[in-house]
Amino acid sequence: MSRITARFAKLKAENRAGLVTYVTAGDPNPDVSFEILKGLPKAGADLIELGMPFTDPMADGPSVQAAGQRALKAGITMDKTFDLVRRFRAQTGDQETPVLLMGYYNMIYQRGAERFCKDAAAAGVDGFIIVDLPPEEAGELKPHAAKAGLDTVLLTAPTTDAQRLPAILAYASGFIYFVSILGITGTKSASEETVKSHVARLRSQTALPIGVGFGIKTPDQAAAVARHADAAVVGSAIVDRVKAGLDDKGQPKPDLLPGVFAYIRALADGVRGARV
């Protein structure tokens, strides 16, 4: 059983949804990024998405784009991203919290799918969320990911119709990521009723857990998602807290880590209290 499957089974046994937190690898620099990564589980993250900075993102909103640029400027690379995960496993002793890499297929293509999957698994990664990998092309990655014991999380959207959904589900593993709005990250938010109806439609088609993301900014919004989905995914709003912890020269202020973790604890409280 993969860490992702085990974590969702644990959440189900506890009758609650999970909190999935997104942070960008290397933002604002590799050292601080590691401290953020290391502290996420204690702050309340049930699963972690680690963004792979890329020069030409197409689904990232301004906040995540800026985080990627900060990380690239600070010298993050794919090897250093793997090293962040490796250090997380070694220094925290955490062998249960799933870590997924999120980003664009270019990062995998450059290294080659087979090598990328082997390197990711060796570092302690549990799966991928590749924004621009449609099911028609997933066959390039899926066999290598499966061989390495990695899950391939695919995305669905409000516009995913009944004809296309089976193709997505055929390649998906770990969980289904429902993008609750049309557009880029960190902008508008979906209503609870919209989330409820789309999650119900997905549940009728798959037994995989369902995570809902894009546009979740407050504990109340996270709770609204958690009442219906298996996980609430928060990214841009966390990245904004990282930025808020930087001075006007882009250097970390003393309150950066406390501010990020306090915000995540508030989100986690919202998620954990959603079904009480």
Backbone as numpy.savetxt, mean C-alpha at the origin, in Angstrom:
# Nx Ny Nz CAx CAy CAz Cx Cy Cz
1.00 -20.55 3.84 0.15 -19.35 3.84 1.03 -18.10 3.84
0.77 -17.19 2.92 1.55 -15.96 2.83 1.25 -15.06 4.03
2.13 -14.10 4.27 1.90 -13.15 5.36 0.61 -12.36 5.12
0.33 -12.05 3.86 -0.87 -11.27 3.55 -2.12 -12.08 3.88
-2.16 -13.34 3.44 -3.30 -14.20 3.73 -3.45 -14.40 5.23
-2.34 -14.61 5.91 -2.37 -14.82 7.36 -2.88 -13.57 8.09
-2.47 -12.41 7.62 -2.90 -11.18 8.29 -4.40 -10.95 8.11
-4.91 -11.18 6.91 -6.34 -11.00 6.70 -7.15 -12.05 7.45
-6.61 -13.25 7.61 -7.29 -14.28 8.40 -7.35 -13.85 9.86
-6.28 -13.26 10.35 -6.25 -12.77 11.74 -7.25 -11.63 11.93
-7.31 -10.72 10.96 -8.27 -9.62 11.05 -9.71 -10.13 11.06
-9.96 -11.13 10.22 -11.31 -11.71 10.18 -11.66 -12.35 11.51
-10.70 -13.05 12.10 -10.94 -13.70 13.39 -11.23 -12.66 14.48
-10.64 -11.48 14.34 -10.86 -10.40 15.30 -12.08 -9.55 14.95
-12.75 -9.91 13.86 -13.94 -9.20 13.39 -13.69 -7.71 13.20
-12.60 -7.41 12.53 -12.31 -6.01 12.21 -11.60 -5.90 10.88
-11.62 -4.70 10.35 -10.86 -4.42 9.13 -9.43 -4.04 9.50
-8.58 -4.01 8.51 -7.20 -3.62 8.72 -6.91 -2.22 8.21
-5.80 -1.67 8.66 -5.30 -0.40 8.16 -4.05 -0.67 7.33
-4.11 -0.27 6.07 -2.96 -0.39 5.18 -2.36 1.01 5.01
-1.10 1.15 5.37 -0.45 2.46 5.29 0.55 2.48 4.15
0.50 3.57 3.39 1.46 3.76 2.29 2.47 4.83 2.68
3.74 4.51 2.49 4.80 5.51 2.59 5.74 5.30 1.40
6.43 6.35 1.03 7.35 6.28 -0.10 8.74 5.90 0.39
9.33 4.89 -0.21 10.68 4.47 0.18 11.66 5.61 -0.05
12.43 5.92 0.99 13.45 6.94 0.86 13.00 8.36 1.13
11.75 8.56 1.50 11.23 9.91 1.76 11.20 10.18 3.26
11.82 11.27 3.72 12.50 12.32 2.95 13.96 11.99 2.66
14.47 10.96 3.34 15.80 10.42 3.04 15.79 8.98 3.54
16.73 8.16 3.10 16.68 6.74 3.48 16.69 6.47 4.98
17.44 7.26 5.76 17.51 7.01 7.20 16.18 7.28 7.90
15.59 8.43 7.62 14.30 8.76 8.23 13.22 7.83 7.71
13.30 7.49 6.42 12.34 6.56 5.83 12.36 5.23 6.58
13.52 4.76 6.95 13.61 3.51 7.69 12.97 3.64 9.07
13.20 4.77 9.73 12.59 4.97 11.05 11.07 4.99 10.95
10.55 5.59 9.87 9.09 5.57 9.66 8.62 4.14 9.45
9.28 3.42 8.55 8.91 2.04 8.24 8.93 1.18 9.50
9.97 1.34 10.28 10.16 0.54 11.50 9.04 0.77 12.51
8.50 2.00 12.56 7.51 2.32 13.56 6.07 2.13 13.14
5.82 1.79 11.88 4.45 1.69 11.38 3.61 0.63 12.11
4.11 -0.60 12.30 3.27 -1.60 12.97 2.85 -1.19 14.39
3.77 -0.65 15.15 3.46 -0.23 16.51 2.43 0.90 16.52
2.47 1.74 15.48 1.51 2.85 15.39 0.12 2.38 14.97
0.03 1.15 14.44 -1.29 0.61 14.11 -1.46 0.11 12.70
-0.40 0.12 11.91 -0.49 -0.39 10.54 -0.58 -1.92 10.56
-1.58 -2.47 9.86 -1.72 -3.92 9.75 -0.99 -4.47 8.54
-0.94 -3.69 7.47 -0.16 -4.01 6.28 0.54 -2.73 5.84
1.67 -2.88 5.17 2.45 -1.72 4.74 2.64 -1.75 3.23
2.33 -0.64 2.60 2.68 -0.44 1.19 3.89 0.48 1.15
4.92 0.03 0.46 6.15 0.82 0.32 6.26 1.25 -1.13
6.13 2.54 -1.36 6.16 3.05 -2.71 7.55 3.01 -3.32
7.63 2.62 -4.57 8.89 2.60 -5.32 8.97 3.90 -6.12
9.81 4.84 -5.71 9.87 6.12 -6.41 10.20 5.95 -7.89
9.49 6.71 -8.72 9.62 6.60 -10.17 9.50 8.00 -10.75
10.28 8.26 -11.78 10.34 9.62 -12.34 9.08 10.02 -13.09
8.31 9.04 -13.58 7.15 9.37 -14.42 5.88 8.67 -13.96
5.43 8.94 -12.73 4.20 8.30 -12.25 2.98 8.86 -12.96
1.95 8.00 -13.12 0.76 8.49 -13.82 -0.51 8.43 -12.97
-0.47 7.75 -11.85 -1.65 7.71 -10.98 -1.43 8.47 -9.69
-0.19 8.91 -9.45 0.12 9.60 -8.20 -0.35 11.05 -8.25
-0.97 11.48 -7.16 -1.32 12.88 -7.02 -0.11 13.69 -6.63
-0.29 14.99 -6.44 0.85 15.88 -6.14 1.65 15.47 -4.91
0.98 15.00 -3.86 1.69 14.66 -2.62 2.64 13.49 -2.83
2.15 12.42 -3.46 2.99 11.24 -3.66 4.07 11.52 -4.70
3.75 12.30 -5.72 4.77 12.68 -6.69 5.91 13.43 -6.01
5.56 14.38 -5.15 6.57 15.17 -4.46 7.42 14.29 -3.54
6.77 13.31 -2.89 7.51 12.39 -2.02 8.51 11.58 -2.83
8.09 11.13 -4.01 9.00 10.39 -4.87 10.18 11.23 -5.31
9.93 12.48 -5.62 11.03 13.37 -6.02 11.99 13.61 -4.86
11.45 13.78 -3.66 12.32 13.95 -2.49 13.20 12.73 -2.30
12.60 11.55 -2.45 13.33 10.30 -2.24 14.42 10.11 -3.30
14.07 10.38 -4.55 15.05 10.24 -5.62 16.21 11.22 -5.44
15.89 12.44 -5.04 16.92 13.44 -4.80 17.84 13.02 -3.65
17.26 12.29 -2.68 18.04 11.84 -1.53 18.83 10.56 -1.83
18.68 10.04 -3.06 19.52 8.92 -3.47 18.90 7.54 -3.37
17.57 7.46 -3.23 16.96 6.14 -3.14 17.09 5.41 -4.48
17.29 4.12 -4.41 17.33 3.24 -5.58 16.51 2.00 -5.27
16.35 1.14 -6.28 15.61 -0.09 -6.02 16.35 -0.98 -5.04
17.66 -1.05 -5.16 18.44 -1.86 -4.23 18.32 -1.32 -2.80
18.32 -0.01 -2.66 18.17 0.58 -1.33 16.76 0.38 -0.79
15.79 0.32 -1.70 14.42 0.03 -1.26 14.32 -1.39 -0.72
14.92 -2.34 -1.44 14.97 -3.71 -0.92 15.68 -3.75 0.43
16.73 -2.95 0.56 17.49 -2.95 1.80 16.66 -2.42 2.97
15.78 -1.45 2.70 14.89 -0.96 3.75 14.03 -2.09 4.31
13.50 -2.92 3.41 12.66 -4.04 3.86 13.51 -5.07 4.61
14.68 -5.34 4.08 15.58 -6.31 4.71 15.92 -5.86 6.14
16.24 -4.59 6.29 16.57 -4.05 7.62 15.34 -4.06 8.53
14.18 -3.78 7.98 12.94 -3.83 8.76 12.73 -5.21 9.35
12.89 -6.24 8.54 12.72 -7.61 9.04 13.78 -7.94 10.09
15.02 -7.57 9.83 16.12 -7.95 10.71 16.11 -7.19 12.03
15.91 -5.88 11.96 16.06 -5.06 13.16 14.83 -5.07 14.06
13.65 -5.22 13.48 12.45 -5.26 14.31 12.09 -6.68 14.73
12.59 -7.66 13.99 12.20 -9.04 14.25 10.79 -9.34 13.80
10.17 -8.39 13.10 8.78 -8.54 12.64 8.73 -9.44 11.42
8.20 -10.64 11.60 8.05 -11.59 10.50 6.57 -11.81 10.16
5.71 -10.92 10.66 4.27 -11.10 10.46 3.63 -9.98 9.64
4.09 -8.74 9.80 3.46 -7.63 9.08 3.81 -7.69 7.60
2.79 -7.78 6.74 3.07 -7.84 5.30 3.60 -6.51 4.77
4.56 -6.59 3.88 5.09 -5.42 3.18 4.91 -5.63 1.69
4.21 -4.72 1.05 4.00 -4.79 -0.39 4.69 -3.62 -1.07
5.29 -3.87 -2.21 5.86 -2.80 -3.00 4.80 -2.27 -3.95
4.64 -0.95 -3.98 3.65 -0.35 -4.86 4.34 0.61 -5.82
3.93 0.54 -7.09 4.53 1.45 -8.06 4.20 1.05 -9.48
5.18 1.21 -10.34 4.98 1.07 -11.78 5.86 -0.05 -12.35
5.35 -0.66 -13.42 6.00 -1.85 -13.95 7.40 -1.57 -14.49
7.67 -0.34 -14.83 9.00 0.00 -15.34 10.09 -0.45 -14.38
9.84 -0.35 -13.08 10.84 -0.74 -12.09 11.13 -2.24 -12.17
10.11 -3.02 -12.47 10.28 -4.47 -12.60 10.91 -4.81 -13.94
10.44 -4.15 -14.98 10.93 -4.41 -16.34 12.43 -4.16 -16.46
12.91 -3.11 -15.82 14.33 -2.78 -15.90 15.21 -3.89 -15.35
14.76 -4.53 -14.29 15.55 -5.56 -13.64 15.27 -6.94 -14.22
14.08 -7.08 -14.82 13.62 -8.38 -15.29 12.73 -8.99 -14.23
11.57 -9.50 -14.63 10.57 -9.96 -13.67 11.09 -11.07 -12.76
11.81 -12.03 -13.33 12.28 -13.16 -12.52 13.26 -12.70 -11.45
14.24 -11.90 -11.85 15.23 -11.41 -10.89 14.59 -10.51 -9.85
13.67 -9.64 -10.31 13.01 -8.72 -9.39 12.27 -9.49 -8.30
11.54 -10.51 -8.70 10.78 -11.29 -7.72 11.69 -12.01 -6.75
12.78 -12.56 -7.25 13.73 -13.24 -6.37 14.33 -12.26 -5.37
14.73 -11.08 -5.85 15.33 -10.08 -4.97 14.32 -9.58 -3.94
13.10 -9.39 -4.37 12.05 -8.91 -3.45 11.78 -9.93 -2.36
11.64 -11.18 -2.74 11.36 -12.23 -1.76 12.52 -12.37 -0.76
13.75 -12.29 -1.28 14.92 -12.42 -0.41 14.99 -11.28 0.61
14.47 -10.11 0.23 14.49 -8.96 1.13 13.40 -9.02 2.19
12.36 -9.84 1.96 11.27 -9.92 2.91 9.99 -9.27 2.44
9.90 -8.98 1.14 8.68 -8.42 0.55 7.64 -9.54 0.40
6.37 -9.16 0.46 5.29 -10.15 0.38 4.44 -10.08 -0.87
4.53 -8.99 -1.61 3.72 -8.88 -2.81 3.88 -7.54 -3.48
3.13 -7.36 -4.55 3.22 -6.16 -5.36 1.84 -5.57 -5.62
1.79 -4.25 -5.71 0.65 -3.53 -6.26 1.22 -2.68 -7.38
1.01 -3.11 -8.61 1.59 -2.43 -9.76 0.47 -1.68 -10.48
0.53 -0.37 -10.40 -0.56 0.49 -10.83 -0.87 0.33 -12.32
0.17 0.19 -13.14 -0.02 0.18 -14.59 0.12 -1.23 -15.19
-0.16 -2.26 -14.39 -0.10 -3.63 -14.89 -1.52 -4.16 -15.09
-2.01 -4.14 -16.34 -3.36 -4.66 -16.59 -3.35 -6.19 -16.60
-4.49 -6.83 -16.45 -4.51 -8.29 -16.43 -3.98 -8.91 -17.72
-4.13 -8.18 -18.84 -3.63 -8.71 -20.12 -2.12 -8.88 -20.13
-1.43 -8.12 -19.27 0.04 -8.19 -19.21 0.54 -8.86 -17.94
-0.36 -9.23 -17.05 0.04 -9.77 -15.75 0.78 -11.10 -15.87
0.60 -11.79 -16.99 1.30 -13.04 -17.19 2.81 -12.90 -17.24
3.30 -11.68 -17.47 4.75 -11.45 -17.46 5.31 -11.52 -16.05
4.49 -11.18 -15.07 4.96 -11.11 -13.68 4.47 -12.25 -12.82
3.22 -12.63 -12.99 2.55 -13.56 -12.07 3.30 -14.87 -11.87
3.77 -15.57 -12.91 4.46 -16.85 -12.67 5.71 -16.70 -11.81
6.47 -15.64 -12.04 7.69 -15.42 -11.26 7.35 -15.03 -9.82
6.31 -14.21 -9.67 5.88 -13.82 -8.32 5.40 -15.04 -7.55
4.57 -15.85 -8.18 4.04 -17.03 -7.51 5.16 -17.99 -7.10
6.12 -18.17 -7.99 7.25 -19.07 -7.70 8.04 -18.57 -6.49
8.12 -17.25 -6.35 8.86 -16.66 -5.23 8.01 -16.51 -3.98
6.73 -16.93 -4.05 5.84 -16.83 -2.90 5.28 -15.45 -2.67
5.20 -14.65 -3.74 4.73 -13.28 -3.64 3.33 -13.14 -4.22
2.51 -12.32 -3.59 1.17 -12.07 -4.08 1.17 -10.92 -5.10
0.25 -11.00 -6.04 0.07 -9.96 -7.04 -1.30 -9.33 -6.83
-1.31 -8.16 -6.24 -2.56 -7.46 -5.95 -2.91 -6.60 -7.16
-4.09 -6.82 -7.71 -4.52 -6.03 -8.86 -5.60 -5.04 -8.44
-5.75 -4.00 -9.25 -6.67 -2.92 -8.92 -7.96 -3.01 -9.72
-9.05 -2.64 -9.06 -10.33 -2.45 -9.74 -10.79 -1.02 -9.44
-11.73 -0.56 -10.24 -12.21 0.81 -10.11 -13.72 0.85 -10.27
-14.34 1.98 -10.01 -15.79 2.07 -10.24 -16.20 1.78 -11.67
-15.27 1.97 -12.60 -15.58 1.74 -14.01 -15.30 0.31 -14.47
-14.80 -0.55 -13.58 -14.53 -1.94 -13.96 -15.84 -2.68 -14.13
-16.14 -3.07 -15.36 -17.46 -3.66 -15.63 -17.45 -5.18 -15.47
-18.60 -5.80 -15.64 -18.77 -7.23 -15.41 -17.97 -8.07 -16.39
-17.66 -7.53 -17.55 -16.88 -8.27 -18.54 -15.39 -8.28 -18.18
-14.91 -7.17 -17.62 -13.48 -7.06 -17.34 -13.10 -7.63 -15.97
-14.01 -7.57 -15.02 -13.68 -7.99 -13.66 -13.14 -9.43 -13.58
-13.73 -10.42 -14.27 -13.19 -11.78 -14.18 -11.74 -11.88 -14.63
-11.33 -11.08 -15.61 -9.94 -11.11 -16.07 -9.00 -10.63 -14.99
-9.43 -9.63 -14.23 -8.63 -9.12 -13.12 -8.54 -10.16 -12.00
-9.68 -10.73 -11.66 -9.72 -11.69 -10.56 -8.92 -12.95 -10.86
-8.80 -13.29 -12.13 -8.07 -14.50 -12.52 -6.59 -14.41 -12.16
-6.04 -13.20 -12.11 -4.62 -13.02 -11.83 -4.34 -12.51 -10.42
-5.37 -12.05 -9.73 -5.16 -11.41 -8.43 -4.92 -12.44 -7.33
-4.09 -12.05 -6.38 -3.90 -12.85 -5.17 -3.58 -11.91 -4.02
-3.74 -12.39 -2.80 -3.50 -11.56 -1.62 -4.74 -10.81 -1.22
-5.08 -9.78 -2.00 -6.34 -9.07 -1.83 -6.62 -8.28 -3.09
-7.83 -7.75 -3.17 -8.22 -6.89 -4.28 -8.15 -5.45 -3.79
-7.53 -4.60 -4.58 -7.44 -3.19 -4.24 -8.49 -2.44 -5.06
-9.51 -1.93 -4.36 -10.54 -1.15 -5.04 -10.21 0.33 -4.95
-9.95 0.93 -6.10 -9.70 2.36 -6.19 -11.06 3.05 -6.19
-11.37 3.73 -5.11 -12.75 4.17 -4.88 -13.17 5.40 -5.65
-12.21 6.09 -6.26 -12.54 7.29 -7.03 -11.90 7.20 -8.41
-12.36 8.02 -9.31 -11.73 8.15 -10.62 -10.75 9.31 -10.55
-9.51 9.05 -10.95 -8.53 10.12 -10.91 -7.29 9.70 -10.15
-6.54 10.69 -9.68 -5.26 10.45 -9.04 -5.41 10.36 -7.52
-4.33 9.96 -6.86 -4.35 9.82 -5.42 -4.45 11.17 -4.72
-5.02 11.12 -3.51 -4.97 12.29 -2.65 -5.90 13.42 -3.03
-6.94 13.14 -3.80 -7.85 14.22 -4.21 -9.19 14.05 -3.50
-10.25 13.80 -4.24 -11.58 13.67 -3.64 -11.75 12.33 -2.93
-12.87 12.19 -2.22 -13.16 10.96 -1.48 -14.50 10.39 -1.91
-14.63 9.08 -1.85 -15.89 8.42 -2.19 -16.81 8.41 -0.97
-18.11 8.41 -1.21 -19.07 8.33 -0.12 -19.10 6.91 0.43
-19.57 6.78 1.68 -19.67 5.45 2.28 -20.63 4.57 1.49
-21.71 5.14 0.99 -22.67 4.36 0.23 -22.06 3.83 -1.05
-21.22 4.63 -1.70 -20.53 4.18 -2.91 -19.59 3.03 -2.60
-18.82 3.18 -1.53 -17.91 2.11 -1.12 -18.69 0.84 -0.82
-19.77 0.98 -0.07 -20.57 -0.18 0.32 -21.08 -0.95 -0.90
-21.60 -0.24 -1.88 -22.18 -0.92 -3.05 -21.11 -1.60 -3.89
-19.97 -0.95 -4.06 -18.91 -1.55 -4.88 -18.26 -2.74 -4.17
-18.09 -2.63 -2.86 -17.53 -3.77 -2.11 -18.47 -4.96 -2.19
-19.76 -4.71 -2.07 -20.74 -5.81 -2.18 -20.67 -6.47 -3.54
-20.50 -5.68 -4.59 -20.38 -6.25 -5.94 -19.14 -7.12 -6.07
-18.03 -6.64 -5.51 -16.80 -7.42 -5.57 -16.91 -8.71 -4.76
-17.53 -8.62 -3.59 -17.68 -9.82 -2.75 -18.48 -10.91 -3.45
-19.39 -10.51 -4.32 -20.19 -11.50 -5.03 -19.38 -12.24 -6.09
-18.17 -11.73 -6.38 -17.36 -12.30 -7.45 -16.07 -12.96 -6.97
-15.65 -12.66 -5.73 -14.37 -13.19 -5.26 -14.40 -13.42 -3.76
-13.60 -14.38 -3.33 -13.43 -14.65 -1.90 -12.22 -13.91 -1.34
-11.46 -13.24 -2.20 -10.29 -12.50 -1.74 -10.72 -11.31 -0.88
-9.91 -10.94 0.11 -10.20 -9.74 0.87 -10.19 -8.51 -0.04
-10.87 -7.46 0.40 -10.99 -6.25 -0.41 -10.48 -5.07 0.40
-9.46 -4.40 -0.14 -8.97 -3.15 0.44 -9.46 -1.98 -0.40
-9.78 -0.89 0.24 -10.29 0.29 -0.45 -9.37 1.46 -0.17
-8.94 2.14 -1.23 -8.05 3.27 -1.07 -8.37 4.41 -2.02
-7.55 5.43 -1.97 -7.65 6.69 -2.72 -8.65 7.62 -2.02
-8.18 8.72 -1.49 -9.05 9.75 -0.95 -9.39 9.64 0.52
-8.83 8.65 1.24 -9.12 8.52 2.67 -8.13 9.40 3.44
-8.67 10.34 4.20 -7.81 11.31 4.88 -8.03 11.40 6.38
-9.22 11.04 6.85 -9.56 11.22 8.26 -9.88 9.89 8.92
-9.79 9.81 10.25 -10.21 8.60 10.94 -11.65 8.22 10.66
-12.53 9.21 10.53 -13.93 8.92 10.24 -14.09 8.30 8.85
-13.35 8.81 7.87 -13.41 8.23 6.53 -12.85 6.81 6.53
-11.76 6.60 7.28 -11.20 5.26 7.38 -12.19 4.31 8.03
-12.89 4.79 9.05 -13.89 3.96 9.73 -15.05 3.62 8.80
-15.46 4.58 7.98 -16.56 4.34 7.05 -16.20 3.23 6.07
-14.98 3.23 5.60 -14.52 2.16 4.71 -14.44 0.84 5.47
-13.92 0.89 6.68 -13.73 -0.33 7.48 -15.03 -1.01 7.85
-16.13 -0.29 7.81 -17.42 -0.92 8.09 -17.85 -1.88 6.99
-17.26 -1.76 5.82 -17.70 -2.55 4.69 -16.58 -3.37 4.03
-15.40 -2.83 3.97 -14.27 -3.51 3.32 -13.43 -4.25 4.35
-12.45 -4.99 3.85 -11.55 -5.73 4.74 -10.35 -4.90 5.17
-10.13 -3.78 4.47 -9.03 -2.89 4.84 -9.25 -1.52 4.25
-8.79 -0.51 4.98 -8.76 0.87 4.48 -7.31 1.21 4.18
-7.09 1.76 2.99 -5.73 2.08 2.55 -5.55 3.60 2.57
-4.54 4.06 3.30 -4.27 5.50 3.40 -2.84 5.77 2.94
-2.71 6.70 1.99 -1.39 6.99 1.45 -1.04 8.46 1.44
-1.70 9.22 0.56 -1.34 10.63 0.39 -1.38 11.41 1.69
-2.38 11.12 2.52 -2.51 11.87 3.77 -1.34 11.59 4.72
-0.80 10.38 4.68 0.37 10.06 5.50 1.60 10.76 4.93
1.72 10.73 3.61 2.84 11.40 2.94 2.80 12.90 3.26
1.60 13.48 3.34 1.48 14.89 3.70 2.01 15.15 5.10
1.81 14.18 6.01 2.34 14.34 7.37 3.86 14.31 7.37
4.44 13.51 6.49 5.90 13.50 6.37 6.38 14.88 5.90
5.73 15.41 4.88 6.12 16.72 4.36 5.97 17.79 5.44
4.90 17.70 6.24 4.67 18.69 7.30 5.77 18.67 8.35
6.51 17.57 8.42 7.60 17.45 9.37 8.94 17.91 8.84
8.93 18.57 7.68 10.17 19.08 7.09 10.23 20.59 7.23
11.44 21.11 7.41 11.59 22.56 7.47 11.64 23.14 6.06
11.85 24.45 5.96 11.80 25.09 4.65 12.98 24.73 3.76
13.96 24.02 4.32 15.09 23.52 3.52 14.94 22.03 3.22
13.79 21.46 3.61 13.54 20.05 3.34 14.18 19.10 4.33
14.65 19.64 5.46 15.28 18.80 6.47 14.26 18.39 7.53
14.37 17.17 8.06 13.41 16.69 9.07 13.47 17.52 10.35
12.30 17.87 10.85 12.19 18.55 12.13 12.01 17.48 13.23
12.26 17.84 14.48 12.15 16.85 15.57 10.77 16.21 15.70
9.74 16.93 15.27 8.39 16.39 15.45 7.91 15.58 14.25
8.78 15.29 13.27 8.33 14.54 12.09 7.80 13.16 12.46
8.62 12.37 13.12 8.20 11.00 13.45 7.01 10.99 14.41
7.03 11.76 15.50 5.85 11.78 16.39 4.58 12.19 15.66
4.68 13.16 14.74 3.51 13.62 14.02 2.94 12.55 13.10
3.82 11.85 12.38 3.38 10.78 11.49 2.72 9.67 12.28
3.36 9.25 13.36 2.83 8.11 14.12 1.54 8.46 14.86
1.41 9.69 15.33 0.18 10.11 16.00 -0.99 10.07 15.01
-0.74 10.50 13.79 -1.79 10.48 12.77 -2.19 9.05 12.44
-1.21 8.16 12.31 -1.52 6.76 12.00 -2.28 6.10 13.15
-1.92 6.44 14.38 -2.66 5.88 15.53 -4.12 6.33 15.49
-4.36 7.57 15.09 -5.74 8.06 15.00 -6.50 7.31 13.91
-5.86 7.07 12.78 -6.49 6.28 11.71 -6.78 4.87 12.19
-5.81 4.28 12.86 -5.97 2.90 13.35 -7.11 2.82 14.36
-7.23 3.82 15.22 -8.35 3.83 16.17 -9.69 3.89 15.44
-9.75 4.69 14.38 -10.97 4.78 13.60 -11.33 3.44 12.97
-10.35 2.78 12.38 -10.57 1.50 11.73 -10.97 0.44 12.75
-10.27 0.40 13.86 -10.52 -0.65 14.87 -11.85 -0.47 15.57
-12.35 0.77 15.62 -13.62 1.01 16.28 -14.82 1.00 15.35
-14.59 0.72 14.08 -15.63 0.86 13.08 -16.76 -0.15 13.26
-16.46 -1.33 13.77 -17.48 -2.39 13.86 -17.90 -2.68 15.28
-17.51 -1.82 16.20 -17.87 -2.03 17.62 -19.36 -1.74 17.84
